[in-house]
C-alpha cells in the first residue's frame, strides 16, 4: 500500500525536492487516507497469529497424548512378552494388537536397564564399590 501511494505520487502536491522526505510524506498520506485498510490488515494478522497459536497448542496436546499412548502400549507389550517367555511360549506383538516388533521391545528393555543402572550409579555418587554393593542388593 505504501509503494502504491508513492507510485500514485500522493505527496506530489507538497513539492518536496528531497526524495526521502517525499517518500515519507507519501507514506504518511497513504496511511492517513487508507487507515481503515491498515486496521483491517492488522486485525487479520492478529487473527492469523491467534489461530496459529491455537493450532500449535492442539498439536502439542496431540503429540503428548500420542507419546503417552505409545509408552502405555510399550509397557503392556513388554509385560505380555515377559509373560509369554515365562510360559515358554512364542510371542508375536502384532498378533496381540501391538504395532511393535520384538526388537523394539528388547531395545526398550535394554535402555530401561541401562538407565536404571545409571540412576543407581548417580545415587551412590558414581562410587564403583558402593555401586557394586547396591547392585548386588538389588539382584
C-alpha positions as YAML, in Angstrom:
chain: A
units: angstrom
residues:
- id: 1
  name: UNK
  ca: [0.00, 0.00, 0.00]
- id: 2
  name: UNK
  ca: [2.86, 2.35, 0.74]
- id: 3
  name: UNK
  ca: [4.56, 1.53, -2.54]
- id: 4
  name: UNK
  ca: [1.30, 2.17, -4.37]
- id: 5
  name: UNK
  ca: [0.96, 5.50, -2.56]
- id: 6
  name: UNK
  ca: [4.43, 6.51, -3.74]
- id: 7
  name: UNK
  ca: [3.68, 5.31, -7.28]
- id: 8
  name: UNK
  ca: [0.48, 7.35, -7.30]
- id: 9
  name: UNK
  ca: [2.56, 10.28, -6.07]
- id: 10
  name: UNK
  ca: [0.26, 11.12, -3.21]
- id: 11
  name: UNK
  ca: [2.84, 13.60, -1.90]
- id: 12
  name: UNK
  ca: [3.22, 15.27, -5.31]
- id: 13
  name: UNK
  ca: [1.41, 18.43, -4.35]
- id: 14
  name: UNK
  ca: [3.78, 19.01, -1.43]
- id: 15
  name: UNK
  ca: [6.61, 20.00, -3.81]
- id: 16
  name: UNK
  ca: [9.32, 18.26, -1.81]
- id: 17
  name: UNK
  ca: [12.71, 18.12, -3.51]
- id: 18
  name: UNK
  ca: [14.31, 15.61, -1.15]
- id: 19
  name: UNK
  ca: [13.34, 12.03, -2.23]
- id: 20
  name: UNK
  ca: [13.29, 10.62, 1.31]
- id: 21
  name: UNK
  ca: [11.08, 13.43, 2.56]
- id: 22
  name: UNK
  ca: [8.83, 12.96, -0.46]
- id: 23
  name: UNK
  ca: [8.51, 9.20, 0.25]
- id: 24
  name: UNK
  ca: [7.87, 9.79, 3.95]
- id: 25
  name: UNK
  ca: [5.14, 12.31, 3.17]
- id: 26
  name: UNK
  ca: [3.60, 9.96, 0.60]
- id: 27
  name: UNK
  ca: [3.63, 7.14, 3.16]
- id: 28
  name: UNK
  ca: [2.04, 9.34, 5.82]
- id: 29
  name: UNK
  ca: [-0.72, 10.47, 3.48]
- id: 30
  name: UNK
  ca: [-1.29, 6.89, 2.32]
- id: 31
  name: UNK
  ca: [-1.58, 5.72, 5.93]
- id: 32
  name: UNK
  ca: [-4.00, 8.53, 6.78]
- id: 33
  name: UNK
  ca: [-6.11, 8.00, 3.65]
- id: 34
  name: UNK
  ca: [-6.23, 4.20, 3.99]
- id: 35
  name: UNK
  ca: [-6.20, 3.83, 7.77]
- id: 36
  name: UNK
  ca: [-9.25, 1.52, 7.74]
- id: 37
  name: UNK
  ca: [-7.45, -0.83, 5.34]
- id: 38
  name: UNK
  ca: [-4.37, -0.86, 7.60]
- id: 39
  name: UNK
  ca: [-6.61, -1.57, 10.60]
- id: 40
  name: UNK
  ca: [-8.23, -4.43, 8.73]
- id: 41
  name: UNK
  ca: [-4.81, -5.86, 7.81]
- id: 42
  name: UNK
  ca: [-3.72, -5.65, 11.47]
- id: 43
  name: UNK
  ca: [-6.92, -7.37, 12.58]
- id: 44
  name: UNK
  ca: [-6.46, -10.20, 10.04]
- id: 45
  name: UNK
  ca: [-2.83, -10.56, 11.06]
- id: 46
  name: UNK
  ca: [-3.78, -10.89, 14.73]
- id: 47
  name: UNK
  ca: [-6.45, -13.44, 13.88]
- id: 48
  name: UNK
  ca: [-3.90, -15.48, 11.98]
- id: 49
  name: UNK
  ca: [-1.47, -15.31, 14.90]
- id: 50
  name: UNK
  ca: [-4.20, -16.39, 17.34]
- id: 51
  name: UNK
  ca: [-5.22, -19.26, 15.05]
- id: 52
  name: UNK
  ca: [-1.60, -20.38, 14.67]
- id: 53
  name: UNK
  ca: [-1.15, -20.35, 18.47]
- id: 54
  name: UNK
  ca: [-4.35, -22.37, 18.90]
- id: 55
  name: UNK
  ca: [-3.23, -24.92, 16.30]
- id: 56
  name: UNK
  ca: [0.22, -25.15, 17.89]
- id: 57
  name: UNK
  ca: [-1.35, -25.80, 21.30]
- id: 58
  name: UNK
  ca: [-3.56, -28.52, 19.78]
- id: 59
  name: UNK
  ca: [-0.53, -30.08, 18.08]
- id: 60
  name: UNK
  ca: [1.39, -30.20, 21.37]
- id: 61
  name: UNK
  ca: [-1.59, -31.83, 23.09]
- id: 62
  name: UNK
  ca: [-1.96, -34.46, 20.36]
- id: 63
  name: UNK
  ca: [1.78, -35.18, 20.49]
- id: 64
  name: UNK
  ca: [1.67, -35.60, 24.28]
- id: 65
  name: UNK
  ca: [-1.33, -37.92, 24.03]
- id: 66
  name: UNK
  ca: [0.37, -39.98, 21.32]
- id: 67
  name: UNK
  ca: [3.57, -40.26, 23.35]
- id: 68
  name: UNK
  ca: [1.64, -41.31, 26.45]
- id: 69
  name: UNK
  ca: [-0.29, -43.91, 24.44]
- id: 70
  name: UNK
  ca: [2.95, -45.27, 22.93]
- id: 71
  name: UNK
  ca: [4.53, -45.58, 26.38]
- id: 72
  name: UNK
  ca: [1.48, -47.43, 27.72]
- id: 73
  name: UNK
  ca: [1.48, -49.70, 24.68]
- id: 74
  name: UNK
  ca: [5.20, -50.41, 25.12]
- id: 75
  name: UNK
  ca: [4.73, -51.28, 28.82]
- id: 76
  name: UNK
  ca: [1.73, -53.53, 28.04]
- id: 77
  name: UNK
  ca: [3.59, -55.30, 25.23]
- id: 78
  name: UNK
  ca: [6.67, -55.89, 27.40]
- id: 79
  name: UNK
  ca: [4.51, -57.29, 30.18]
- id: 80
  name: UNK
  ca: [2.85, -59.72, 27.75]
- id: 81
  name: UNK
  ca: [6.18, -60.64, 26.16]
- id: 82
  name: UNK
  ca: [7.69, -61.47, 29.56]
- id: 83
  name: UNK
  ca: [4.59, -63.45, 30.49]
- id: 84
  name: UNK
  ca: [4.92, -65.49, 27.30]
- id: 85
  name: UNK
  ca: [8.64, -66.00, 27.98]
- id: 86
  name: UNK
  ca: [7.80, -67.24, 31.49]
- id: 87
  name: UNK
  ca: [5.30, -69.68, 29.97]
- id: 88
  name: UNK
  ca: [7.95, -70.64, 27.37]
- id: 89
  name: UNK
  ca: [5.58, -69.61, 24.59]
- id: 90
  name: UNK
  ca: [6.26, -67.66, 21.44]
- id: 91
  name: UNK
  ca: [5.09, -64.06, 21.48]
- id: 92
  name: UNK
  ca: [4.09, -62.05, 18.43]
- id: 93
  name: UNK
  ca: [3.29, -58.46, 19.37]
- id: 94
  name: UNK
  ca: [1.28, -57.87, 16.18]
- id: 95
  name: UNK
  ca: [-0.98, -60.85, 16.86]
- id: 96
  name: UNK
  ca: [-1.62, -59.34, 20.28]
- id: 97
  name: UNK
  ca: [-2.67, -55.95, 18.87]
- id: 98
  name: UNK
  ca: [0.63, -54.07, 19.16]
- id: 99
  name: UNK
  ca: [2.33, -52.20, 16.35]
- id: 100
  name: UNK
  ca: [5.75, -53.09, 17.71]
- id: 101
  name: UNK
  ca: [8.44, -55.65, 16.96]
- id: 102
  name: UNK
  ca: [10.29, -57.94, 19.35]
- id: 103
  name: UNK
  ca: [13.47, -55.99, 18.54]
- id: 104
  name: UNK
  ca: [11.80, -52.72, 19.61]
- id: 105
  name: UNK
  ca: [10.63, -54.30, 22.87]
- id: 106
  name: UNK
  ca: [14.07, -55.70, 23.60]
- id: 107
  name: UNK
  ca: [15.72, -52.35, 22.83]
- id: 108
  name: UNK
  ca: [13.31, -50.60, 25.18]
- id: 109
  name: UNK
  ca: [14.10, -53.11, 27.94]
- id: 110
  name: UNK
  ca: [17.83, -52.64, 27.33]
- id: 111
  name: UNK
  ca: [17.54, -48.85, 27.53]
- id: 112
  name: UNK
  ca: [15.48, -49.03, 30.73]
- id: 113
  name: UNK
  ca: [18.02, -51.39, 32.30]
- id: 114
  name: UNK
  ca: [20.96, -49.15, 31.43]
- id: 115
  name: UNK
  ca: [19.03, -46.10, 32.60]
- id: 116
  name: UNK
  ca: [18.18, -47.68, 35.96]
- id: 117
  name: UNK
  ca: [21.83, -48.66, 36.43]
- id: 118
  name: UNK
  ca: [22.88, -45.09, 35.63]
- id: 119
  name: UNK
  ca: [20.43, -43.76, 38.24]
- id: 120
  name: UNK
  ca: [21.83, -46.19, 40.78]
- id: 121
  name: UNK
  ca: [25.38, -45.03, 39.96]
- id: 122
  name: UNK
  ca: [24.29, -41.43, 40.34]
- id: 123
  name: UNK
  ca: [22.65, -42.25, 43.69]
- id: 124
  name: UNK
  ca: [25.98, -43.51, 45.08]
- id: 125
  name: UNK
  ca: [27.84, -40.55, 43.54]
- id: 126
  name: UNK
  ca: [29.48, -42.82, 40.96]
- id: 127
  name: UNK
  ca: [31.45, -44.70, 43.61]
- id: 128
  name: UNK
  ca: [32.16, -48.05, 41.96]
- id: 129
  name: UNK
  ca: [32.45, -50.02, 45.23]
- id: 130
  name: UNK
  ca: [29.16, -48.67, 46.58]
- id: 131
  name: UNK
  ca: [27.55, -49.14, 43.18]
- id: 132
  name: UNK
  ca: [28.51, -52.84, 43.05]
- id: 133
  name: UNK
  ca: [27.20, -53.35, 46.60]
- id: 134
  name: UNK
  ca: [23.87, -51.67, 45.76]
- id: 135
  name: UNK
  ca: [23.66, -53.63, 42.53]
- id: 136
  name: UNK
  ca: [24.19, -56.90, 44.43]
- id: 137
  name: UNK
  ca: [21.43, -55.92, 46.91]
- id: 138
  name: UNK
  ca: [19.03, -55.26, 44.07]
- id: 139
  name: UNK
  ca: [19.72, -58.62, 42.47]
...
